[in-house]
Amino acid sequence: MHRSITHIAEQLKEAREDKGLSQRALSEKVGIPQSHISKIENGAVNLQLSSLIELSRVLDLELMLVPKQATKTTQQVIKATKKNEPSLIGQQSMFQLDKED
């Protein structure tokens, strides 16, 4: 299986577990059979975009396309956010918009 598909499946499972949801509870919220959620999390099925969008919505995940050159930076910000590192969270902006008088 392709690495990115495995990663997506792992992220979905982690998000489900972080929310304290069983596969059955998630299936009821999303309208996808529990057996299919199990297959998604195990990478045994090809996840349809519509299912990914609905799962993401219920699990409070944001789907976005990131340019390849920004991938490492994006991953570092996500990792820091999960760890609540003060070095990145709440850091003041390096620029400021001019205020109108």
Phi and psi restraints in degrees (value plus and minus 20) as a CYANA .aco file:
   2 HIS   PHI     -85.7   -45.7
   2 HIS   PSI     120.6   160.6
   3 ARG   PHI     -75.6   -35.6
   3 ARG   PSI     -63.8   -23.8
   4 SER   PHI     -87.5   -47.5
   4 SER   PSI     -52.7   -12.7
   5 ILE   PHI     -87.5   -47.5
   5 ILE   PSI     -61.8   -21.8
   6 THR   PHI     -81.3   -41.3
   6 THR   PSI     -62.5   -22.5
   7 HIS   PHI     -83.1   -43.1
   7 HIS   PSI     -63.2   -23.2
   8 ILE   PHI     -82.3   -42.3
   8 ILE   PSI     -64.5   -24.5
   9 ALA   PHI     -80.8   -40.8
   9 ALA   PSI     -62.4   -22.4
  10 GLU   PHI     -84.1   -44.1
  10 GLU   PSI     -61.4   -21.4
  11 GLN   PHI     -85.3   -45.3
  11 GLN   PSI     -60.6   -20.6
  12 LEU   PHI     -83.7   -43.7
  12 LEU   PSI     -64.0   -24.0
  13 LYS   PHI     -84.1   -44.1
  13 LYS   PSI     -64.2   -24.2
  14 GLU   PHI     -81.3   -41.3
  14 GLU   PSI     -63.3   -23.3
  15 ALA   PHI     -84.5   -44.5
  15 ALA   PSI     -60.1   -20.1
  16 ARG   PHI     -82.4   -42.4
  16 ARG   PSI     -66.9   -26.9
  17 GLU   PHI     -85.9   -45.9
  17 GLU   PSI     -58.7   -18.7
  18 ASP   PHI     -81.6   -41.6
  18 ASP   PSI     -52.0   -12.0
  19 LYS   PHI    -104.1   -64.1
  19 LYS   PSI     -23.2    16.8
  20 GLY   PHI      52.8    92.8
  20 GLY   PSI       5.8    45.8
  21 LEU   PHI    -118.8   -78.8
  21 LEU   PSI     119.0   159.0
  22 SER   PHI    -100.6   -60.6
  22 SER   PSI     146.6   186.6
  23 GLN   PHI     -80.7   -40.7
  23 GLN   PSI     -57.9   -17.9
  24 ARG   PHI     -84.5   -44.5
  24 ARG   PSI     -64.9   -24.9
  25 ALA   PHI     -83.0   -43.0
  25 ALA   PSI     -61.9   -21.9
  26 LEU   PHI     -83.8   -43.8
  26 LEU   PSI     -61.0   -21.0
  27 SER   PHI     -81.6   -41.6
  27 SER   PSI     -56.7   -16.7
  28 GLU   PHI     -87.9   -47.9
  28 GLU   PSI     -57.6   -17.6
  29 LYS   PHI     -92.4   -52.4
  29 LYS   PSI     -53.2   -13.2
  30 VAL   PHI    -115.3   -75.3
  30 VAL   PSI     -47.8    -7.8
  31 GLY   PHI      65.3   105.3
  31 GLY   PSI       4.6    44.6
  32 ILE   PHI    -134.3   -94.3
  32 ILE   PSI     115.4   155.4
  33 PRO   PHI     -76.7   -36.7
  33 PRO   PSI     125.2   165.2
  34 GLN   PHI     -77.4   -37.4
  34 GLN   PSI     -58.4   -18.4
  35 SER   PHI     -82.9   -42.9
  35 SER   PSI     -53.4   -13.4
  36 HIS   PHI     -92.9   -52.9
  36 HIS   PSI     -57.6   -17.6
  37 ILE   PHI     -82.5   -42.5
  37 ILE   PSI     -60.3   -20.3
  38 SER   PHI     -80.0   -40.0
  38 SER   PSI     -63.8   -23.8
  39 LYS   PHI     -85.6   -45.6
  39 LYS   PSI     -58.4   -18.4
  40 ILE   PHI     -81.8   -41.8
  40 ILE   PSI     -69.7   -29.7
  41 GLU   PHI     -84.6   -44.6
  41 GLU   PSI     -47.2    -7.2
  42 ASN   PHI    -112.8   -72.8
  42 ASN   PSI     -20.0    20.0
  43 GLY   PHI      50.3    90.3
  43 GLY   PSI       4.0    44.0
  44 ALA   PHI    -109.1   -69.1
  44 ALA   PSI     -27.2    12.8
  45 VAL   PHI    -152.7  -112.7
  45 VAL   PSI     139.2   179.2
  46 ASN   PHI    -105.7   -65.7
  46 ASN   PSI      92.0   132.0
  47 LEU   PHI     -90.9   -50.9
  47 LEU   PSI     105.3   145.3
  48 GLN   PHI     -98.5   -58.5
  48 GLN   PSI     127.0   167.0
  49 LEU   PHI     -78.3   -38.3
  49 LEU   PSI     -61.2   -21.2
  50 SER   PHI     -81.7   -41.7
  50 SER   PSI     -58.1   -18.1
  51 SER   PHI     -89.2   -49.2
  51 SER   PSI     -60.8   -20.8
  52 LEU   PHI     -81.8   -41.8
  52 LEU   PSI     -62.6   -22.6
  53 ILE   PHI     -82.7   -42.7
  53 ILE   PSI     -65.0   -25.0
  54 GLU   PHI     -87.6   -47.6
  54 GLU   PSI     -62.4   -22.4
  55 LEU   PHI     -81.7   -41.7
  55 LEU   PSI     -63.3   -23.3
  56 SER   PHI     -81.9   -41.9
  56 SER   PSI     -61.7   -21.7
  57 ARG   PHI     -80.7   -40.7
  57 ARG   PSI     -68.1   -28.1
  58 VAL   PHI     -88.0   -48.0
  58 VAL   PSI     -53.0   -13.0
  59 LEU   PHI    -111.1   -71.1
  59 LEU   PSI     -11.5    28.5
  60 ASP   PHI      37.9    77.9
  60 ASP   PSI      23.1    63.1
  61 LEU   PHI    -128.1   -88.1
  61 LEU   PSI     130.7   170.7
  62 GLU   PHI    -131.0   -91.0
  62 GLU   PSI     104.4   144.4
  63 LEU   PHI    -110.7   -70.7
  63 LEU   PSI     113.7   153.7
  64 MET   PHI    -175.6  -135.6
  64 MET   PSI     133.4   173.4
  65 LEU   PHI    -115.9   -75.9
  65 LEU   PSI     108.6   148.6
  66 VAL   PHI    -136.6   -96.6
  66 VAL   PSI     112.0   152.0
  67 PRO   PHI     -77.4   -37.4
  67 PRO   PSI     122.2   162.2
  68 LYS   PHI     -72.1   -32.1
  68 LYS   PSI     -60.9   -20.9
  69 GLN   PHI     -88.1   -48.1
  69 GLN   PSI     -35.3     4.7
  70 ALA   PHI    -120.7   -80.7
  70 ALA   PSI     -19.7    20.3
  71 THR   PHI     -81.6   -41.6
  71 THR   PSI     -68.8   -28.8
  72 LYS   PHI     -82.4   -42.4
  72 LYS   PSI     -63.3   -23.3
  73 THR   PHI     -83.3   -43.3
  73 THR   PSI     -63.5   -23.5
  74 THR   PHI     -81.1   -41.1
  74 THR   PSI     -63.8   -23.8
  75 GLN   PHI     -83.2   -43.2
  75 GLN   PSI     -58.4   -18.4
  76 GLN   PHI     -86.4   -46.4
  76 GLN   PSI     -60.2   -20.2
  77 VAL   PHI     -85.1   -45.1
  77 VAL   PSI     -63.0   -23.0
  78 ILE   PHI     -82.3   -42.3
  78 ILE   PSI     -65.5   -25.5
  79 LYS   PHI     -81.3   -41.3
  79 LYS   PSI     -64.0   -24.0
  80 ALA   PHI     -84.9   -44.9
  80 ALA   PSI     -58.2   -18.2
  81 THR   PHI     -84.2   -44.2
  81 THR   PSI     -61.3   -21.3
  82 LYS   PHI     -85.1   -45.1
  82 LYS   PSI     -53.7   -13.7
  83 LYS   PHI    -107.4   -67.4
  83 LYS   PSI     -25.5    14.5
  84 ASN   PHI      37.3    77.3
  84 ASN   PSI      21.4    61.4
  85 GLU   PHI     -90.7   -50.7
  85 GLU   PSI     102.7   142.7
  86 PRO   PHI     -86.7   -46.7
  86 PRO   PSI     -36.2     3.8
  87 SER   PHI     -86.2   -46.2
  87 SER   PSI     -45.1    -5.1
  88 LEU   PHI    -135.8   -95.8
  88 LEU   PSI     -48.4    -8.4
  89 ILE   PHI    -105.9   -65.9
  89 ILE   PSI     108.1   148.1
  90 GLY   PHI      53.8    93.8
  90 GLY   PSI      -9.6    30.4
  91 GLN   PHI     -87.7   -47.7
  91 GLN   PSI     119.6   159.6
  92 GLN   PHI     -88.5   -48.5
  92 GLN   PSI     126.9   166.9
  93 SER   PHI     -84.2   -44.2
  93 SER   PSI     128.5   168.5
  94 MET   PHI    -104.2   -64.2
  94 MET   PSI     -21.4    18.6
  95 PHE   PHI    -161.6  -121.6
  95 PHE   PSI     143.4   183.4
  96 GLN   PHI    -161.0  -121.0
  96 GLN   PSI     114.7   154.7
  97 LEU   PHI     -92.4   -52.4
  97 LEU   PSI     123.6   163.6
  98 ASP   PHI     -87.3   -47.3
  98 ASP   PSI     116.4   156.4
  99 LYS   PHI    -105.1   -65.1
  99 LYS   PSI     120.9   160.9
 100 GLU   PHI    -101.0   -61.0
 100 GLU   PSI     121.4   161.4
